[in-house]
């Protein structure tokens, strides 16, 4: 057994671990503990990043919903405003049509008044002409009545002039 190389190899192996085992064990455990701490830190960081990502997702979802609601409100306001503008335009067009209709009626009434005035003026001119013809024929056939009419007119002239001057 002492002459066997396996024995001496095993003994050297055991002695090596007895003498240097504690130091090696401390270095190995220290290295493993440091690695475990790094893994824990990485896991904590990953967990923190995941929570942040979930929070960001929730915030983005809330923001999207808020934006969607604001967009719906803007669309509703735009539709209401468009309807109001269309109603105002319809009302303005109706008011303009009524104004044009009133102006047309006023023009028609003015044309009617002008036509009536022209008819009256012509009727008056015809009546005056007819009266002149009747008076002229009556005075031509009766010279005494013509002289009497001239005398009456001359007598009434001073009173007429005073009346016109006053």
C-alpha positions in Angstrom: 0.0 0.0 0.0 2.8 2.5 0.7 4.5 1.5 -2.5 1.5 2.2 -4.6 1.5 5.5 -6.5 -2.2 5.7 -6.0 -1.8 5.7 -2.3 0.6 8.6 -2.4 -1.5 10.4 -4.8 -4.5 10.0 -2.6 -2.5 11.0 0.5 -1.2 14.1 -1.3 -4.7 15.0 -2.4 -6.0 14.7 1.1 -3.1 16.6 2.6 -3.4 19.3 0.0 -7.1 19.8 0.9 -6.3 19.6 4.7 -3.6 22.2 4.4 -5.0 24.5 1.8 -8.7 23.5 2.0 -9.8 26.2 4.3 -8.1 28.9 2.3 -9.4 27.5 -0.9 -12.8 27.0 0.6 -12.9 30.6 1.7 -11.8 31.9 -1.7 -14.3 29.5 -3.5 -17.2 30.5 -1.2 -16.3 34.1 -1.4 -16.3 33.9 -5.2 -19.6 32.0 -5.2 -21.1 34.4 -2.7 -20.0 37.4 -4.8 -21.4 35.8 -7.9 -24.7 35.0 -6.0 -24.8 38.6 -4.9 -24.3 39.8 -8.5 -27.1 37.4 -9.6 -29.4 38.7 -6.8 -28.6 42.3 -7.8 -29.2 41.5 -11.4 -32.5 39.8 -10.5 -33.5 42.8 -8.3 -32.6 45.1 -11.1 -34.6 43.0 -13.6 -37.5 43.0 -11.2 -37.2 46.8 -10.7 -37.0 47.3 -14.5 -40.0 45.0 -14.9 -42.0 47.1 -12.4 -41.0 50.3 -14.2 -41.9 48.8 -17.5 -45.3 47.7 -16.1 -45.8 51.2 -14.6 -44.8 52.8 -18.0 -47.3 50.5 -19.8 -50.0 51.5 -17.4 -49.1 55.1 -17.8 -49.1 54.7 -21.6 -52.4 52.9 -21.5 -54.0 55.7 -19.3 -52.5 58.3 -21.6 -53.8 56.6 -24.7 -57.3 56.3 -23.1 -57.1 59.9 -22.1 -56.0 61.0 -25.6 -58.7 58.8 -27.1 -61.3 60.5 -24.9 -60.0 63.9 -25.7 -60.1 63.0 -29.4 -63.7 61.9 -29.1 -64.6 65.1 -27.3 -62.8 67.2 -30.0 -64.7 65.3 -32.7 -68.0 65.9 -30.9 -67.2 69.6 -30.5 -66.2 69.8 -34.1 -69.4 68.1 -35.3 -71.4 70.4 -33.1 -69.5 73.5 -34.3 -70.0 72.3 -37.9 -73.7 71.9 -37.4 -73.9 75.3 -35.8 -72.0 76.8 -38.7 -74.3 75.1 -41.2 -77.3 76.3 -39.3 -75.9 79.9 -39.3 -75.2 79.6 -43.0 -78.7 78.3 -43.7 -80.2 81.1 -41.5 -78.0 83.7 -43.2 -79.1 82.5 -46.6 -82.7 82.5 -45.6 -82.3 86.1 -44.2 -80.6 87.2 -47.4 -83.4 85.6 -49.5 -86.0 87.5 -47.3 -84.1 90.7 -47.7 -84.0 90.3 -51.5 -87.7 89.4 -51.5 -88.5 92.5 -49.5 -86.3 94.7 -51.8 -88.1 93.2 -54.8 -91.5 93.9 -53.3 -90.4 97.5 -52.5 -89.3 98.0 -56.1 -92.6 96.6 -57.4 -94.5 98.9 -55.1 -92.4 101.8 -56.2 -93.0 100.9 -59.9 -96.7 100.6 -59.1 -96.7 104.0 -57.5 -94.8 105.5 -60.4 -97.3 103.9 -62.8 -100.2 105.3 -60.9 -98.7 108.7 -60.7 -98.1 108.6 -64.4 -101.7 107.5 -65.1 -103.0 110.3 -62.8 -100.7 112.9 -64.5 -102.0 111.8 -67.9 -105.6 111.7 -66.7 -105.1 115.2 -65.3 -103.5 116.4 -68.5 -106.3 114.9 -70.5 -109.0 116.4 -68.1 -107.3 119.8 -68.3 -107.1 119.7 -72.1 -110.8 118.6 -72.3 -111.8 121.3 -69.8 -109.8 123.9 -71.8 -111.5 122.7 -75.0 -115.0 122.8 -73.3 -114.3 126.2 -71.8 -112.9 127.6 -75.0 -115.8 126.4 -77.0 -118.2 127.6 -74.4 -116.5 131.0 -74.2 -116.2 131.2 -78.0 -119.9 130.7 -78.4 -120.8 133.2 -75.6 -118.6 136.4 -75.7 -120.6 138.0 -72.8 -119.7 135.1 -70.4 -116.1 135.5 -71.4 -116.0 139.2 -70.6 -117.8 138.6 -67.3 -115.2 135.9 -66.4 -112.3 138.2 -67.2 -113.8 141.0 -65.1 -114.3 138.6 -62.1 -110.7 137.3 -62.4 -109.3 140.9 -62.4 -111.3 141.8 -59.4 -110.1 138.7 -57.5 -106.5 139.2 -58.5 -105.4 141.6 -55.6 -106.9 139.2 -53.0 -105.1 136.3 -54.6 -101.8 138.1 -54.6 -102.1 139.0 -50.9 -102.9 135.5 -50.1 -99.9 134.2 -52.0 -97.6 136.8 -50.4 -98.7 135.9 -46.9 
